[in-house]
Amino acid sequence: MDIWSKGIEIVRETYKSTEKFPKRETYGLISQMRRAAVSIPLNVAEGFRRYHNKEYKQFLYVSLGSCAELETQITIVKELKYIPKDEEAILLEKLDHLCRMTTNLIKKL
């Protein structure tokens, strides 16, 4: 699944970016961002395995919620200058693409 693969890519990018954050954020933004990123492909996978479109759509909506959460967290870390602008732009672009793909899939189900 393309959406699942893109979600895994976002997880990798998020982990890579958060490795450089200050250690004091280990139980704060680092943990929250990683959980939100991981939640995206987890919900896609779980919904897909339910074999019912109605349930699948619900899990895709949860995945979209995690996308919004991660997007906000990226904005916060940009404001705190924990992430370079180029990394922030790449992450937000990938996240936006994934959100559009997910929204289109929801419409088709």
C-alpha positions as CSV (number, residue, x, y, z in Angstrom):
1,M,0.0,0.0,0.0
2,D,1.3,3.3,-1.1
3,I,-0.2,5.2,1.9
4,W,1.4,2.8,4.4
5,S,4.8,3.1,2.7
6,K,4.7,6.9,2.8
7,G,3.8,6.7,6.5
8,I,6.8,4.5,7.1
9,E,8.9,7.1,5.3
10,I,7.6,9.8,7.5
11,V,8.4,7.7,10.6
12,R,12.0,7.4,9.4
13,E,12.3,11.1,8.7
14,T,10.7,12.0,12.1
15,Y,13.1,9.7,14.0
16,K,16.1,11.1,12.1
17,S,15.1,14.7,12.7
18,T,14.3,14.3,16.4
19,E,17.7,12.6,17.2
20,K,19.2,16.1,17.0
21,F,16.8,17.7,19.5
22,P,17.9,18.8,22.9
23,K,18.0,15.9,25.4
24,R,15.5,17.8,27.7
25,E,12.9,17.1,25.0
26,T,13.2,13.3,25.3
27,Y,10.0,12.9,27.1
28,G,8.4,15.9,25.5
29,L,8.4,16.8,21.9
30,I,10.6,13.9,20.8
31,S,8.3,11.3,22.3
32,Q,5.1,13.0,21.1
33,M,6.4,13.5,17.5
34,R,7.5,9.9,17.3
35,R,4.2,8.6,18.6
36,A,2.2,10.7,16.2
37,A,4.4,9.6,13.2
38,V,4.2,5.9,14.2
39,S,0.4,6.2,14.6
40,I,0.0,7.1,10.9
41,P,1.0,3.8,9.3
42,L,-0.2,1.8,12.3
43,N,-3.8,3.0,11.8
44,V,-3.6,2.5,8.0
45,A,-2.5,-1.1,8.6
46,E,-5.0,-1.9,11.3
47,G,-7.9,-0.4,9.3
48,F,-6.9,-2.3,6.2
49,R,-6.9,-5.6,8.1
50,R,-10.5,-5.0,9.3
51,Y,-11.8,-5.9,5.8
52,H,-14.8,-3.5,6.2
53,N,-14.8,-0.2,4.4
54,K,-16.6,1.6,7.2
55,E,-14.0,0.5,9.8
56,Y,-11.2,1.2,7.4
57,K,-12.4,4.7,6.8
58,Q,-12.5,5.3,10.6
59,F,-8.9,4.2,11.0
60,L,-7.9,6.4,8.1
61,Y,-9.6,9.4,9.8
62,V,-7.5,8.6,13.0
63,S,-4.4,8.5,10.8
64,L,-5.4,11.9,9.4
65,G,-5.7,13.2,13.0
66,S,-2.1,12.0,13.7
67,C,-1.0,13.8,10.6
68,A,-2.5,17.0,11.9
69,E,-0.9,16.4,15.3
70,L,2.6,15.9,13.7
71,E,2.1,18.9,11.4
72,T,1.5,21.1,14.5
73,Q,4.5,19.6,16.3
74,I,6.7,20.3,13.3
75,T,5.5,23.9,13.4
76,I,6.3,24.1,17.1
77,V,9.9,22.7,16.7
78,K,10.5,25.1,13.8
79,E,9.5,28.0,16.1
80,L,11.8,26.6,18.8
81,K,14.6,26.3,16.2
82,Y,15.1,22.6,16.8
83,I,14.8,21.8,13.1
84,P,16.4,23.4,10.1
85,K,14.0,25.1,7.6
86,D,14.9,22.7,4.8
87,E,14.2,19.6,7.0
88,E,10.9,21.2,8.2
89,A,9.9,21.9,4.6
90,I,10.6,18.3,3.4
91,L,8.7,16.8,6.3
92,L,5.7,19.1,5.8
93,E,5.7,18.4,2.1
94,K,5.7,14.6,2.6
95,L,3.1,14.9,5.3
96,D,0.8,17.0,3.1
97,H,1.2,14.5,0.3
98,L,0.3,11.7,2.6
99,C,-2.8,13.6,3.9
100,R,-4.0,14.2,0.4
101,M,-3.6,10.6,-0.6
102,T,-5.4,9.5,2.5
103,T,-8.3,11.9,1.9
104,N,-8.6,10.7,-1.6
105,L,-8.7,7.1,-0.5
106,I,-11.4,7.9,2.1
107,K,-13.5,9.5,-0.7
108,K,-13.2,6.3,-2.8
109,L,-14.2,3.9,-0.1
